[in-house]
Amino acid sequence: MNFGRGPSVVLNVGGTRYSFSREVLKDFPLRRVSRLHGCLSEQDVLEVCDDYDRERNEYFFDRHSEAFGFIMLYVRHGHLRFVPHMCELSFYNEMIYWGLEGSHLDYCCQRRLDDRMSETCTYYAAEEPPGESSGGPEGKGRRPPGAEGRKWLERMRRTFEEPTSSVAAQVLATVSILFVIVSMVVLCASTLPEWRAPENRSVEEQSRYTAESVREPSGIIEAICIGWFTAECIVRFIVSKNKCEFVRRPLNIIDLLAITPYYISVLMTVFTGENSQLQRAGVTLRVLRMMRIFWVIKLARHFIGLQTLGLTLKRCYREMVMLLVFICVAMAIFSALSQLLENGLDLGTKNKDYASIPAACWWVIISMTTVGYGDMCPITVPGRILGGICVVSGIVLLALPITFIYHSFVQCYHELKFRSARYSRSLSAEFLN
C-alpha cells in the first residue's frame, strides 16, 4: 500500500472491525478491498471507501455488516451462501459492491438468485474501476507513472473485446462482421458446380493452394480475410491482460481453429509441392478448408444472442449432462426391448430393421425427439405399444430440465443486455464529450 502507515490496516464495515496486514490486501479476493493497496492519496482512498482515519489507519464502509461477514466466510473457506432472512437481491448488491459475481455463490443459492432475478427483472453491474471512466482535469493530475500506457492498453482491449464500448469499437466490429460474411459467401459459393465448371477443375484441384489459385479472385479474397483475422487475433493477444487466460478462452480457440488451416495448407503446398501425392489426395486439405466454417462462430463477439447461448450452455452444463443421461438410459431400455419384440422373439414376423440393439438405438432417438423419419418402424403390436410409450417418455424426459435451462437463458440474456446498455451509455457520453 502506498498510502497510510503501520504494519496493518483495519476495515470497519457497518461497525464491525477486521484487521489485515498490508501484504494480504495486495492479493485480497475482494476487488474493492484489494484496490486499497494501490491508493496513492487520501482522495484515492475515499473513492474506494466512505471514510478514512489516518491516525488509526482505519477504513470505513457504510455497508451491511452481516452480509460482509458471510462474504468473509467465503474468503476464508471458499463457500458463499445467502444471509438468512435477507433479500437475495440485497445480498447480491452487496456482492457486486465488494467485487463478487453470481457465479461465486454455491449452486443452491445460484438457483434462488436466478429465480428471484427472473421474477423481478432486476440486474446489477459491477462498478467500473477508477480511471476507466472519463475523468476531469483533476483526475489527470494525480495519475501514477505509467497510467497513460495502461489506460491506452485498456482502451485498446475494450475496442477489440466490447463492440459497444466506443465508436471505434463499433466500426471495428462492423468491419469484422463484413469480413466474416464475405468469407462465408466465398466458402459456400466455392462448393457450387457452377463455380468450378468455368475453371474445369475437380474438387481435389479446388482444395490445393497453388500459385494459380492464389491469384484467382476467390484466393485473393480468402487471403485478405485471413490476413484481417490474423491481425485482429494478434492485436487482441498483445493488449490482453492475461495471456494464458486469453489462450484458454473458447472463442479464441475457435479463432485459431479457423485461421491455422489456411497456413497449414499453404505450408503443405510449399514443402510438398503442388503435385505431391498428399496434394493429389486432397482429403486433408478439403477438411482443413472446410474448417473455415468456424468463422461463423466469430459473430458471437458481436451478437448478444450467440453470447447468450454460449453463456447458458456454460452455466447449465449440469442440466445438459442430466438431459443426456436421461436420453442414454431411455435409449438403452427401449432399444433392448424393441429389438427383443421385433426381432428377438420367434413370432413369425421378424423385422430386419431391428436386427441389433445399436440399430434399434437410431429408432429410439428419433422417436423420443418426435422426429420420426419413418425409415424404420415397428410392425408387431407389442412393438407399436412400446413405440407409443417411447414417444411419450421422450416428451416427458426432454421437458424436465427445460425449465432450469430457460430461467438461466433469460438471466444470461438480461445480464448481457444490461452490460451492452452500460457500454452504450459510455458511447453516448463519448459523443457528448
C-alpha positions as CSV (number, residue, x, y, z in Angstrom):
1,M,0.0,0.0,0.0
2,N,1.4,3.4,-1.0
3,F,-0.8,5.4,1.4
4,G,-1.0,5.2,5.2
5,R,1.3,3.9,7.8
6,G,1.6,0.9,10.1
7,P,2.0,-2.8,9.6
8,S,-1.7,-3.5,9.4
9,V,-4.9,-1.9,8.3
10,V,-8.4,-2.0,9.8
11,L,-11.6,-2.4,7.8
12,N,-14.7,-1.1,9.6
13,V,-17.8,-2.4,7.8
14,G,-21.1,-1.3,9.4
15,G,-19.4,-1.1,12.9
16,T,-17.6,-4.5,12.6
17,R,-13.9,-4.2,12.5
18,Y,-11.5,-6.5,10.6
19,S,-7.7,-6.2,10.8
20,F,-5.4,-7.3,8.0
21,S,-1.7,-7.0,7.1
22,R,-0.7,-4.8,4.1
23,E,0.6,-7.8,2.2
24,V,-2.8,-9.6,2.5
25,L,-4.6,-6.6,0.9
26,K,-2.4,-6.9,-2.2
27,D,-4.0,-10.1,-3.5
28,F,-7.2,-10.0,-1.5
29,P,-10.1,-11.9,-3.2
30,L,-12.5,-8.9,-2.9
31,R,-11.7,-6.5,-5.6
32,R,-12.8,-3.4,-3.7
33,V,-10.5,-4.2,-0.8
34,S,-7.5,-5.1,-2.9
35,R,-7.9,-1.7,-4.6
36,L,-6.8,-0.1,-1.3
37,H,-3.3,-1.4,-1.9
38,G,-2.7,0.8,-4.9
39,C,-4.1,4.1,-3.4
40,L,-1.6,7.0,-3.6
41,S,-3.5,9.7,-1.7
42,E,-6.4,10.2,0.6
43,Q,-8.6,11.2,-2.3
44,D,-7.9,7.8,-3.9
45,V,-8.9,6.1,-0.7
46,L,-12.1,8.0,-0.4
47,E,-13.0,6.7,-3.9
48,V,-12.9,3.2,-2.6
49,C,-14.3,3.6,0.9
50,D,-16.7,6.0,2.6
51,D,-14.3,7.5,5.2
52,Y,-10.7,7.1,6.5
53,D,-9.0,7.6,9.8
54,R,-5.3,8.4,9.2
55,E,-4.2,8.0,12.8
56,R,-5.6,4.5,13.3
57,N,-5.2,3.6,9.6
58,E,-8.9,2.5,9.6
59,Y,-11.2,2.4,6.6
60,F,-14.9,2.8,7.0
61,F,-17.5,1.2,4.7
62,D,-21.2,2.0,5.2
63,R,-22.4,-1.4,4.2
64,H,-24.3,-4.3,5.6
65,S,-22.1,-5.8,8.3
66,E,-23.8,-9.2,8.5
67,A,-23.6,-9.6,4.7
68,F,-19.9,-8.8,4.8
69,G,-19.4,-11.4,7.5
70,F,-20.8,-14.1,5.1
71,I,-18.6,-12.7,2.3
72,M,-15.6,-13.1,4.6
73,L,-16.6,-16.7,5.3
74,Y,-16.3,-17.2,1.5
75,V,-12.8,-15.6,1.6
76,R,-11.7,-18.0,4.3
77,H,-13.5,-21.2,3.4
78,G,-14.5,-20.8,-0.3
79,H,-18.3,-21.2,0.2
80,L,-20.6,-18.3,-0.4
81,R,-24.3,-18.5,0.7
82,F,-27.1,-16.1,1.3
83,V,-27.6,-14.5,4.7
84,P,-30.7,-16.0,6.3
85,H,-33.8,-13.7,6.3
86,M,-32.1,-11.2,3.9
87,C,-33.4,-10.4,0.5
88,E,-31.4,-12.2,-2.2
89,L,-31.2,-9.1,-4.4
90,S,-29.9,-7.0,-1.5
91,F,-27.2,-9.6,-0.7
92,Y,-26.3,-9.7,-4.4
93,N,-26.0,-6.0,-4.4
94,E,-23.5,-6.3,-1.6
95,M,-21.6,-8.9,-3.5
96,I,-21.4,-6.6,-6.6
97,Y,-20.1,-3.8,-4.3
98,W,-17.3,-5.9,-3.0
99,G,-16.4,-7.3,-6.4
100,L,-18.0,-10.7,-6.5
101,E,-20.4,-12.2,-9.1
102,G,-23.3,-14.6,-9.0
103,S,-21.0,-17.5,-10.1
104,H,-19.2,-17.3,-6.7
105,L,-22.4,-18.4,-4.9
106,D,-23.0,-22.0,-4.1
107,Y,-25.1,-23.9,-6.6
108,C,-28.3,-23.9,-4.4
109,C,-28.0,-20.1,-3.8
110,Q,-27.4,-19.5,-7.5
111,R,-30.8,-21.1,-8.3
112,R,-32.5,-18.9,-5.7
113,L,-30.9,-15.8,-7.2
114,D,-31.8,-16.8,-10.8
115,D,-35.4,-17.3,-9.8
116,R,-35.6,-14.0,-7.9
117,M,-33.9,-12.0,-10.7
118,S,-36.2,-13.7,-13.3
119,E,-39.2,-12.6,-11.3
120,T,-38.2,-9.0,-10.7
121,C,-36.1,-8.4,-13.9
122,T,-33.6,-6.7,-11.7
123,Y,-29.9,-6.8,-12.7
124,Y,-26.8,-5.2,-11.4
125,A,-23.4,-4.4,-12.9
126,A,-20.1,-4.2,-11.1
127,E,-18.7,-0.7,-10.6
128,E,-16.0,0.4,-13.0
129,P,-12.5,0.6,-11.5
130,P,-11.3,4.1,-11.0
131,G,-9.5,5.5,-14.0
132,E,-11.6,3.7,-16.6
133,S,-14.3,6.3,-16.8
134,S,-13.7,9.7,-18.3
135,G,-12.3,11.9,-15.6
136,G,-11.8,15.6,-15.5
137,P,-8.6,17.6,-15.3
138,E,-8.3,16.9,-11.6
139,G,-8.1,13.1,-12.2
140,K,-5.5,13.6,-14.8
141,G,-3.2,15.5,-12.5
142,R,-2.8,12.7,-10.0
143,R,-2.3,9.7,-12.2
144,P,0.6,7.4,-11.2
145,P,3.5,6.9,-13.6
146,G,2.6,4.6,-16.4
147,A,-1.1,5.2,-16.1
148,E,-1.3,6.6,-19.6
149,G,0.1,3.5,-21.1
150,R,-2.2,1.2,-19.0
151,K,-5.2,3.4,-19.9
152,W,-4.3,3.1,-23.6
153,L,-4.0,-0.7,-23.4
154,E,-7.3,-0.9,-21.6
155,R,-8.9,1.3,-24.3
156,M,-7.5,-0.9,-27.0
157,R,-8.6,-4.0,-25.2
158,R,-12.2,-2.7,-24.9
159,T,-12.2,-1.6,-28.5
160,F,-11.5,-5.2,-29.6
161,E,-13.5,-7.0,-26.9
162,E,-16.6,-4.8,-26.4
163,P,-18.2,-3.8,-29.7
164,T,-20.5,-1.2,-28.0
165,S,-17.8,0.5,-25.8
166,S,-16.9,3.2,-28.3
167,V,-17.3,4.4,-31.9
168,A,-14.1,2.8,-32.9
169,A,-15.2,-0.5,-31.4
170,Q,-18.5,-0.4,-33.4
171,V,-16.6,0.4,-36.6
172,L,-14.1,-2.4,-35.9
173,A,-17.0,-4.8,-35.2
174,T,-18.8,-3.9,-38.4
175,V,-15.7,-4.5,-40.5
176,S,-15.1,-7.8,-38.8
177,I,-18.7,-8.9,-39.4
178,L,-18.3,-7.9,-43.1
179,F,-15.2,-10.0,-43.4
180,V,-16.9,-13.0,-41.8
181,I,-19.9,-12.6,-44.2
182,V,-17.7,-12.3,-47.3
183,S,-15.6,-15.3,-46.3
184,M,-18.7,-17.4,-45.7
185,V,-20.2,-16.4,-49.0
186,V,-17.0,-17.3,-50.8
187,L,-16.8,-20.7,-49.0
188,C,-20.4,-21.6,-49.9
189,A,-20.0,-20.4,-53.5
190,S,-16.8,-22.4,-54.0
191,T,-18.8,-25.6,-53.5
192,L,-21.2,-24.9,-56.3
193,P,-20.8,-26.9,-59.5
194,E,-21.2,-23.6,-61.5
195,W,-18.3,-22.1,-59.5
196,R,-15.9,-24.9,-60.6
197,A,-17.3,-25.5,-64.1
198,P,-15.8,-22.5,-65.8
199,E,-12.4,-23.3,-64.4
200,N,-12.8,-27.0,-65.3
201,R,-11.3,-28.2,-62.0
202,S,-12.3,-31.0,-59.8
203,V,-12.9,-30.9,-56.0
204,E,-9.4,-32.1,-55.3
205,E,-7.9,-29.4,-57.5
206,Q,-10.1,-26.8,-55.8
207,S,-8.6,-27.9,-52.5
208,R,-5.0,-27.1,-53.5
209,Y,-3.3,-23.8,-52.7
210,T,-1.4,-23.5,-56.0
211,A,0.2,-20.4,-57.4
212,E,-2.7,-20.1,-59.9
213,S,-5.4,-20.5,-57.2
214,V,-4.0,-17.7,-55.1
215,R,-4.1,-15.3,-58.0
216,E,-7.8,-16.0,-58.6
217,P,-10.5,-13.7,-57.2
218,S,-11.6,-16.3,-54.6
219,G,-8.0,-16.9,-53.5
220,I,-7.3,-13.1,-53.2
221,I,-10.5,-12.6,-51.1
222,E,-9.6,-15.6,-48.9
223,A,-6.1,-14.3,-48.3
224,I,-7.4,-10.8,-47.4
225,C,-9.9,-12.3,-44.9
226,I,-7.3,-14.5,-43.4
227,G,-4.9,-11.5,-43.1
228,W,-7.6,-9.4,-41.3
229,F,-8.5,-12.2,-38.9
230,T,-4.8,-12.9,-38.2
231,A,-4.1,-9.2,-37.5
232,E,-7.1,-9.0,-35.2
233,C,-6.1,-12.0,-33.2
234,I,-2.5,-10.9,-32.8
235,V,-3.6,-7.4,-31.6
236,R,-6.1,-8.8,-29.2
237,F,-3.4,-11.1,-27.8
238,I,-1.0,-8.3,-27.4
239,V,-3.4,-6.0,-25.5
240,S,-4.9,-8.8,-23.3
241,K,-4.3,-8.6,-19.6
242,N,-3.6,-12.3,-19.0
243,K,-2.0,-14.1,-22.0
244,C,-2.7,-17.6,-20.5
245,E,-6.3,-16.8,-19.9
246,F,-6.6,-15.4,-23.5
247,V,-5.4,-18.7,-25.0
248,R,-7.8,-20.7,-22.9
249,R,-10.9,-18.8,-23.9
250,P,-13.3,-20.8,-26.2
251,L,-13.8,-18.0,-28.7
252,N,-10.1,-17.5,-29.1
253,I,-9.5,-21.2,-29.6
254,I,-12.2,-21.1,-32.3
255,D,-10.3,-18.2,-33.9
256,L,-7.1,-20.3,-34.0
257,L,-9.0,-23.3,-35.4
258,A,-10.4,-21.1,-38.2
259,I,-7.1,-19.4,-39.1
260,T,-4.5,-22.1,-38.8
261,P,-5.9,-24.4,-41.6
262,Y,-5.1,-21.8,-44.2
263,Y,-1.4,-21.5,-43.1
264,I,-1.1,-25.3,-42.8
265,S,-2.4,-25.8,-46.3
266,V,0.0,-23.1,-47.7
267,L,2.9,-24.7,-45.9
268,M,2.0,-28.1,-47.2
269,T,2.0,-26.7,-50.7
270,V,5.3,-25.1,-50.2
271,F,7.1,-28.1,-48.6
272,T,5.5,-31.0,-50.5
273,G,4.9,-29.3,-53.9
274,E,1.8,-28.7,-55.9
275,N,1.7,-32.2,-57.5
276,S,2.6,-34.3,-54.5
277,Q,0.7,-37.4,-53.5
278,L,-0.7,-35.7,-50.5
279,Q,-1.9,-32.8,-52.6
280,R,-3.5,-35.1,-55.2
281,A,-5.4,-36.9,-52.5
282,G,-6.9,-33.6,-51.4
283,V,-8.8,-35.1,-48.5
284,T,-6.7,-33.5,-45.8
285,L,-6.8,-30.1,-47.5
286,R,-10.6,-30.3,-48.1
287,V,-11.1,-30.9,-44.4
288,L,-8.8,-28.1,-43.4
289,R,-10.5,-25.7,-45.8
290,M,-14.0,-26.7,-44.6
291,M,-12.9,-25.7,-41.1
292,R,-13.4,-22.1,-42.2
293,I,-17.0,-22.7,-41.2
294,F,-15.8,-21.9,-37.6
295,W,-15.6,-18.2,-38.7
296,V,-19.4,-18.1,-38.3
297,I,-18.9,-18.5,-34.5
298,K,-16.8,-15.3,-34.6
299,L,-20.1,-13.5,-34.8
300,A,-20.7,-14.4,-31.2
301,R,-18.4,-11.5,-30.3
302,H,-20.8,-9.0,-31.8
303,F,-24.3,-10.5,-31.2
304,I,-25.9,-10.9,-27.8
305,G,-28.0,-13.9,-28.9
306,L,-25.0,-16.1,-29.6
307,Q,-23.3,-14.9,-26.5
308,T,-26.4,-15.7,-24.5
309,L,-26.4,-19.2,-26.0
310,G,-22.8,-19.8,-25.1
311,L,-23.2,-18.4,-21.6
312,T,-26.3,-20.5,-21.0
313,L,-24.6,-23.7,-22.1
314,K,-21.7,-22.9,-19.8
315,R,-23.9,-22.3,-16.7
316,C,-26.3,-25.2,-17.4
317,Y,-23.8,-27.9,-18.1
318,R,-25.2,-29.9,-15.2
319,E,-28.7,-29.8,-16.7
320,M,-27.3,-30.7,-20.1
321,V,-25.4,-33.7,-18.7
322,M,-28.6,-34.7,-16.8
323,L,-30.6,-34.5,-20.0
324,L,-28.0,-36.7,-21.8
325,V,-28.1,-39.2,-19.0
326,F,-31.9,-39.4,-19.3
327,I,-31.7,-40.0,-23.0
328,C,-29.0,-42.6,-22.7
329,V,-30.8,-44.6,-20.0
330,A,-34.1,-44.5,-22.0
331,M,-32.2,-45.4,-25.2
332,A,-30.7,-48.4,-23.6
333,I,-34.0,-49.7,-22.2
334,F,-36.2,-49.0,-25.3
335,S,-33.6,-50.3,-27.8
336,A,-33.2,-53.6,-26.0
337,L,-37.0,-54.1,-25.7
338,S,-37.7,-53.1,-29.2
339,Q,-35.0,-55.5,-30.6
340,L,-36.5,-58.2,-28.5
341,L,-40.1,-57.6,-29.5
342,E,-39.4,-57.0,-33.2
343,N,-36.6,-59.5,-34.0
344,G,-35.6,-61.5,-30.9
345,L,-38.8,-63.4,-30.3
346,D,-39.8,-66.1,-32.8
347,L,-43.2,-64.7,-33.6
348,G,-43.1,-65.4,-37.3
349,T,-42.7,-61.7,-38.2
350,K,-39.1,-60.7,-37.9
351,N,-38.3,-57.0,-38.5
352,K,-34.8,-56.8,-40.1
353,D,-34.5,-53.1,-39.2
354,Y,-34.3,-54.2,-35.6
355,A,-31.6,-56.9,-36.1
356,S,-29.4,-55.4,-33.3
357,I,-29.7,-53.2,-30.3
358,P,-27.4,-50.5,-31.9
359,A,-29.7,-50.4,-34.9
360,A,-32.7,-50.0,-32.7
361,C,-31.0,-47.1,-30.9
362,W,-31.5,-45.0,-34.0
363,W,-35.2,-45.6,-33.9
364,V,-35.4,-44.8,-30.2
365,I,-33.6,-41.4,-30.6
366,I,-35.7,-40.2,-33.5
367,S,-38.9,-41.4,-31.7
368,M,-38.0,-39.7,-28.3
369,T,-37.3,-36.4,-30.1
370,T,-40.5,-36.8,-32.1
371,V,-38.7,-36.5,-35.4
372,G,-39.9,-39.8,-36.9
373,Y,-38.2,-40.1,-40.3
374,G,-40.2,-43.3,-41.0
375,D,-37.2,-45.2,-42.3
376,M,-37.8,-47.9,-39.7
377,C,-40.9,-48.6,-37.6
378,P,-42.3,-51.5,-35.5
379,I,-44.7,-53.9,-37.2
380,T,-45.8,-56.0,-34.3
381,V,-48.5,-55.0,-31.9
382,P,-46.2,-55.1,-28.8
383,G,-43.6,-53.2,-30.7
384,R,-46.1,-50.4,-31.6
385,I,-47.3,-50.2,-28.0
386,L,-43.6,-49.9,-26.9
387,G,-43.2,-47.2,-29.6
388,G,-46.0,-45.1,-28.2
389,I,-44.6,-45.4,-24.7
390,C,-41.2,-44.4,-26.1
391,V,-42.6,-41.2,-27.7
392,V,-44.5,-40.2,-24.6
393,S,-41.4,-40.9,-22.4
394,G,-39.2,-38.8,-24.7
395,I,-41.5,-35.8,-24.4
396,V,-41.5,-36.0,-20.6
397,L,-37.8,-36.6,-20.2
398,L,-36.8,-33.8,-22.5
399,A,-39.2,-31.4,-20.9
400,L,-37.9,-32.0,-17.3
401,P,-34.7,-29.9,-17.4
402,I,-36.1,-27.3,-19.8
403,T,-37.4,-25.0,-17.0
404,F,-33.9,-24.7,-15.5
405,I,-32.3,-24.0,-18.8
406,Y,-35.0,-21.4,-19.7
407,H,-34.5,-19.4,-16.5
408,S,-30.8,-19.5,-17.0
409,F,-31.2,-18.3,-20.6
410,V,-33.4,-15.4,-19.5
411,Q,-30.9,-14.3,-16.8
412,C,-27.9,-14.6,-19.2
413,Y,-29.8,-12.6,-21.8
414,H,-30.7,-9.8,-19.4
415,E,-27.2,-9.7,-17.9
416,L,-25.5,-9.4,-21.4
417,K,-28.2,-6.8,-22.5
418,F,-27.6,-4.8,-19.3
419,R,-23.8,-4.8,-19.9
420,S,-24.3,-3.8,-23.5
421,A,-26.6,-0.9,-22.4
422,R,-23.9,0.2,-19.9
423,Y,-21.3,0.4,-22.7
424,S,-23.8,2.1,-24.9
425,R,-24.2,4.8,-22.2
426,S,-20.5,5.3,-22.2
427,L,-20.7,5.6,-26.0
428,S,-23.3,8.3,-25.7
429,A,-21.1,10.1,-23.2
430,E,-18.3,9.9,-25.8
431,F,-20.5,11.6,-28.4
432,L,-21.5,14.3,-25.9
433,N,-17.8,15.0,-24.9
